[in-house]
Amino acid sequence: MQLLKRFGYYLLGVAIGVPVVLFFWKKKDVSFDYGMDARTLKTIRIRERIYSENAKETMTLHSIDTAQISKILQNGDVNFGKSKPRQKPCAEYYISGKNIDLYVVRCDSTSTIDKVFVK
């Protein structure tokens, strides 16, 4: 019986604690970017975004807007095999989206969308 009592107290604490924590997290805009892809994409997203002339031409040719690029930078996959993350002074990343791939050069204060590849 002692075990059931402890389990009941545990469930009561969880039932009260989860809504309280969720209430505070919603107000703070918290994200959990712990994976390699998530951290890389977040650092690219938070920097000033610049588009190269090559990228602008490809985007115009295929009717790609900046909202689609933002979506790729939110949900895309970083292909570290095609990337150069340790290159100095600016790291280079190949990001795969559903139908569009990006080649991004990430510097200290800017992220340049260097090339856009349409599949």
C-alpha positions in Angstrom: 0.0 0.0 0.0 2.9 2.3 0.7 4.1 2.0 -2.9 0.6 3.0 -4.3 0.6 6.1 -2.0 4.0 7.2 -3.2 2.9 6.7 -6.8 -0.2 8.7 -6.2 1.8 11.6 -4.8 4.1 11.4 -7.7 1.2 11.6 -10.2 -0.3 14.5 -8.3 3.0 16.4 -8.5 3.4 15.8 -12.2 -0.2 16.8 -12.9 0.3 20.1 -11.1 3.9 20.8 -12.3 3.5 20.2 -16.0 0.9 22.9 -16.6 2.9 25.4 -14.4 6.1 24.8 -16.4 4.3 25.0 -19.7 2.7 28.2 -18.7 6.1 29.9 -18.0 7.8 28.4 -21.1 5.1 29.8 -23.5 5.9 33.3 -22.3 9.7 32.9 -22.7 9.9 31.6 -26.3 12.1 28.7 -25.2 13.5 26.3 -27.7 15.4 23.0 -27.2 18.1 23.0 -29.9 20.4 20.3 -28.7 21.1 18.3 -31.8 23.9 19.2 -34.3 21.4 20.1 -37.1 19.2 22.1 -34.8 22.0 24.2 -33.3 23.5 24.8 -36.8 20.2 25.9 -38.3 19.4 28.1 -35.3 22.7 30.0 -35.6 22.1 30.5 -39.3 18.5 31.8 -38.6 19.5 34.3 -35.9 22.1 36.1 -38.0 21.4 38.7 -40.6 20.4 36.9 -43.8 22.1 38.0 -47.1 21.3 36.5 -50.5 24.1 36.3 -53.2 23.4 37.3 -56.7 23.5 33.7 -57.8 20.9 32.7 -55.2 18.7 35.6 -56.1 18.7 34.6 -59.8 17.8 31.0 -59.0 15.1 32.1 -56.7 13.6 34.4 -59.3 13.9 31.8 -62.1 12.1 29.1 -60.0 9.6 31.5 -58.2 11.1 30.8 -54.7 10.4 33.3 -52.0 12.1 34.1 -48.7 9.3 32.3 -46.8 10.3 29.0 -48.4 14.0 29.6 -47.6 13.0 30.4 -44.0 11.0 27.1 -43.8 14.0 25.2 -45.0 16.2 26.9 -42.4 13.6 25.9 -39.8 13.0 22.2 -40.9 15.9 21.3 -43.1 18.7 18.8 -42.6 22.3 19.8 -42.6 24.5 17.5 -44.7 27.8 17.6 -42.9 29.4 15.5 -45.5 29.0 18.2 -48.1 29.6 21.0 -45.6 32.8 22.7 -44.3 31.9 23.6 -40.7 35.5 24.2 -39.5 36.5 26.4 -42.4 37.9 29.8 -41.3 36.8 32.6 -41.2 33.3 31.5 -42.3 31.8 28.0 -42.1 29.9 26.6 -45.0 26.9 24.4 -44.8 24.8 22.4 -47.3 21.2 22.3 -46.1 18.7 19.9 -47.7 15.0 20.7 -47.9 12.1 18.9 -49.5 12.6 20.2 -53.0 15.3 22.8 -52.5 18.8 22.6 -51.2 20.8 25.6 -49.9 24.5 26.3 -49.6 25.0 28.8 -46.8 28.1 30.6 -45.7 27.8 31.5 -41.9 30.1 34.2 -40.6 30.2 35.9 -37.2 27.3 38.3 -37.9 25.8 37.2 -41.2 24.5 34.2 -43.0 24.8 34.3 -46.7 22.6 32.1 -48.9 25.3 31.5 -51.5 23.6 29.0 -53.8 20.1 27.6 -54.2 19.6 24.2 -55.8 16.2 23.0 -57.1 15.7 19.3 -57.2 
